[in-house]
Amino acid sequence: MDPMTAVSSYSQIANPATGRSAKEVAEGFEGLFLFQMLEPLEKSSEALFGKGPEGRTFSGLFRQMLADQVASARPLGIADRIESAIEQQQNGKIQG
């Protein structure tokens, strides 16, 4: 997907009718990105959460919560760029 299509898709998600703001959508995307980056953590967390399906479940939940908390601080700047692009799209400054 090219960047302009992605911005257009996200701007449709972030609107008053859906109840989600551009900020929420942007932080959600950065959280998803961080969640994927933290995947190696899951392999090393057996000592903390145990082995088997239960351990994988708790490890995944921990990874998701960690990614969401880190994303809310916007350390990578991805959310800032996405939020700006969505707002520009909604204000008609970007032709999609």
C-alpha positions as CSV (number, residue, x, y, z in Angstrom):
1,M,0.0,0.0,0.0
2,D,1.4,3.3,-1.0
3,P,1.6,6.0,1.8
4,M,-1.2,8.2,0.3
5,T,-3.6,5.2,0.3
6,A,-2.6,4.4,3.9
7,V,-3.2,8.0,5.0
8,S,-6.6,8.0,3.2
9,S,-7.6,4.7,4.9
10,Y,-6.5,5.9,8.3
11,S,-8.3,9.3,7.9
12,Q,-11.5,7.4,7.2
13,I,-11.1,5.5,10.4
14,A,-10.3,8.7,12.4
15,N,-13.4,10.7,12.1
16,P,-16.2,11.8,14.5
17,A,-18.6,9.2,13.1
18,T,-16.3,6.3,14.3
19,G,-15.5,8.1,17.6
20,R,-11.8,7.7,17.1
21,S,-9.5,10.7,16.8
22,A,-6.5,11.0,14.6
23,K,-4.4,10.9,17.8
24,E,-5.9,7.5,18.9
25,V,-5.5,6.0,15.4
26,A,-1.9,7.2,15.2
27,E,-0.9,5.9,18.6
28,G,-2.6,2.6,17.8
29,F,-0.5,2.2,14.7
30,E,2.7,3.0,16.6
31,G,1.6,0.5,19.2
32,L,1.1,-2.1,16.6
33,F,4.5,-1.4,15.2
34,L,6.2,-1.6,18.6
35,F,4.2,-4.9,19.3
36,Q,5.9,-6.4,16.2
37,M,9.3,-5.1,17.2
38,L,8.9,-6.7,20.7
39,E,8.3,-10.2,19.3
40,P,11.8,-11.4,20.2
41,L,10.8,-10.6,23.8
42,E,8.2,-13.4,23.7
43,K,10.8,-16.0,23.1
44,S,12.9,-14.9,26.1
45,S,10.0,-14.6,28.5
46,E,9.4,-18.3,29.3
47,A,11.2,-17.8,32.6
48,L,8.8,-15.1,33.6
49,F,5.5,-16.5,32.2
50,G,6.2,-20.2,31.8
51,K,6.0,-22.5,28.9
52,G,2.9,-23.7,27.0
53,P,-0.2,-21.9,25.8
54,E,-0.7,-20.1,29.0
55,G,2.8,-18.7,29.0
56,R,2.4,-17.6,25.4
57,T,-0.9,-15.9,26.2
58,F,0.4,-14.0,29.2
59,S,3.6,-13.1,27.3
60,G,1.5,-11.7,24.4
61,L,-0.7,-9.7,26.7
62,F,2.4,-8.3,28.4
63,R,4.0,-7.4,25.1
64,Q,0.8,-5.7,24.0
65,M,0.5,-3.6,27.2
66,L,4.2,-2.7,27.0
67,A,3.8,-1.7,23.3
68,D,0.7,0.4,24.1
69,Q,2.4,2.2,27.0
70,V,5.6,2.9,25.0
71,A,3.5,4.1,22.0
72,S,1.6,6.6,24.2
73,A,4.9,8.4,24.7
74,R,5.5,8.5,20.9
75,P,9.2,7.7,21.1
76,L,9.6,6.9,17.4
77,G,7.7,9.8,16.0
78,I,5.6,7.5,13.8
79,A,2.4,8.5,15.6
80,D,3.2,12.2,15.1
81,R,3.7,11.8,11.4
82,I,0.5,9.7,11.0
83,E,-1.5,12.1,13.0
84,S,-0.3,15.1,11.0
85,A,-1.0,13.3,7.7
86,I,-4.5,12.3,8.9
87,E,-5.3,15.9,9.9
88,Q,-4.0,17.3,6.6
89,Q,-6.1,14.7,4.7
90,Q,-9.2,15.6,6.8
91,N,-8.6,19.3,6.2
92,G,-8.3,18.8,2.4
93,K,-4.7,19.7,2.2
94,I,-3.7,16.3,0.7
95,Q,-5.4,15.1,-2.5
96,G,-6.0,11.3,-2.2
